[in-house]
Amino acid sequence: MSASEFDPMLLSTIDPRPRRLSFDRVGAGRGGGPPEPSSLGDKVYKFDSYHMSHATHVQALDNLSEFIASVSGARAAYPLVNGTTSGNLAMVLASVQPGQKLIVPRNAHKSVLGGIVMSGAAPVFLQPEISEELRLVFTIRPQQIQKALQEHPDATSVLVTNPTYQGFCLDLAEVKRVVQEADAMLLVDEAHGPHFSFHDGLPMSAMKAGADMAVQSTHKILGACAQSSVLLVGSNRVDDHMLRMAISLIGPSNPSRLFTASLEAALRHITENSLLDQVLEMCEEARRRIDAIPGVRAIGRDIIEKSRSVVDVDLTKLVVDVSGLNVSGYRAARLLHDDYGVSAEMAGATTVTLVVTIGNTREDIDRCVTGLEQMAKRLRGPRVQTSQLLHILALQTPPMGRQVLVPRAAFFAKKIRVPVPESVGKISGESVIPYPPGIPVLVPGEEITPEIVEYLTSVRRTGVEIHGSEDRTIGTLQVVDEREFLHSVGGGWS
Ligand SMILES: Cc1ncc(COP(=O)(O)O)c(C=O)c1O
């Protein structure tokens, strides 16, 4: 096959329509985000194999690490080419040993559970606050962490997600205080906050709050290539040797030069230009206009009053409440995409989240708000929520099942598939995460209770999206085959 006949499947999925607007992670290929795609042009693949001696490459990576640390207020930094996913894995592996306890929010990203499986840690889960009105997940409170640390004095580390996907921030300074008081380590999944260090009008960054480690997805907001993230080390408590071993265990031995160069370009671009001023101004204008649309409103700092856990909000994330129209957030996001050419980052039961980045322009904002205005005009009418939405809103997450096995033991155990009604009393072999609200009902190793089965049966009726579980229709569950488990692992249940 000649090169000209080569038709990569992935390229054919790129939307050919020229001006579809994206309000999701920016990557490097959109306007505003370095490196300028046109300046790389078809050299992009050549750049990836650009000749450099091994020593020069190692030195270049060391220089890059120093540069990232200096602009991020960190003691040390590591460029990552496997996303924040790999950073979370490394952070957990480097801080928690088999059987040690790690305090985490129940809705932590799946890579955190990945780290728990790999390290053999015993998770202590904290339920995040859920807004009753919007069915949106807020975050966790320092008091919850303090209580968990008192109940589990042997917990060595606490990992928090800050900000959340929607930009909700917990009281990080207070979290740091309670974690330090208990002599534990504070790890922050800051995937959605790589811009916090670069503007005073944004919430407090993990490094500023004194976190021991944090991981950021530079690619989501600051325009590095997809998968390009950074791991930051804030304190001397981190075992550098252990961390380097964990990173090398998880990362490739030949990190993409394109990705690492894009990290440098993105961070130089943000430190040398006041790009975030414009993003914040655009968002302020968008909020004003969205709030003027009947039936629609943009959630802002007002949410702090209504929440017990949120103390700050990243205003570059436009969380639009569409519950005043007769649609769910999912339907609104679909209409915005299909009929008005605007792609949102994510949708929930009542909201659509649009992430405004350095890749967006004032014209983008204008087209996005105009799309919302037209959609609202079309949908407005007496407020009748569909029965499906009412059912979704009525779902109440059941209490967590008892942790019988640590997730690692459940992950490696032999499993069988059983119909959901027959799973009561068995040990889950997989995660089950309904969206909304995006909080796991089960993680591997937990006992399946009658309340969980009842909840899953209701979830099934509503058609809510299921993540984690192999059977997305949630008719069956993977459970641990207890007899096989006893034989193969020698009878240990923890
Ligand atoms: C909170 C959180 N952490 C980690 C990740 C993983 O990030 P990455 O895509 O950089 O691996 C995500 C992905 O969306 C996320 O939402």
The ligand as an SDF file (V2000), in Angstrom:
LIG
                    3D

 16 16  0  0  0  0  0  0  0  0999 V2000
  -10.5500   14.2320   38.0780 C   0  0  0  0  0  0  0  0  0  0  0  0
   -9.7590   13.5720   36.9730 C   0  0  0  0  0  0  0  0  0  0  0  0
   -8.5640   13.0270   37.2510 N   0  0  0  0  0  0  0  0  0  0  0  0
   -7.8200   12.4350   36.3050 C   0  0  0  0  0  0  0  0  0  0  0  0
   -8.2590   12.3630   35.0030 C   0  0  0  0  0  0  0  0  0  0  0  0
   -7.4070   11.6890   33.9810 C   0  0  0  0  0  0  0  0  0  0  0  0
   -6.7820   12.6840   33.2070 O   0  0  0  0  0  0  0  0  0  0  0  0
   -5.9080   12.3570   31.9300 P   0  0  0  0  0  0  0  0  0  0  0  0
   -6.8310   12.3590   30.7720 O   0  0  0  0  0  0  0  0  0  0  0  0
   -4.9040   13.4860   31.8770 O   0  0  0  0  0  0  0  0  0  0  0  0
   -5.2540   11.0430   32.1290 O   0  0  0  0  0  0  0  0  0  0  0  0
   -9.5030   12.9060   34.6550 C   0  0  0  0  0  0  0  0  0  0  0  0
   -9.9960   12.8130   33.2730 C   0  0  0  0  0  0  0  0  0  0  0  0
  -10.9090   13.4290   32.8570 O   0  0  0  0  0  0  0  0  0  0  0  0
  -10.2830   13.5270   35.6690 C   0  0  0  0  0  0  0  0  0  0  0  0
  -11.4900   14.0300   35.4100 O   0  0  0  0  0  0  0  0  0  0  0  0
  1  2  1  0
  2  3  1  0
  2 15  2  0
  3  4  2  0
  4  5  1  0
  5  6  1  0
  5 12  2  0
  6  7  1  0
  7  8  1  0
  8  9  2  0
  8 10  1  0
  8 11  1  0
 12 13  1  0
 12 15  1  0
 13 14  2  0
 15 16  1  0
M  END
$$$$
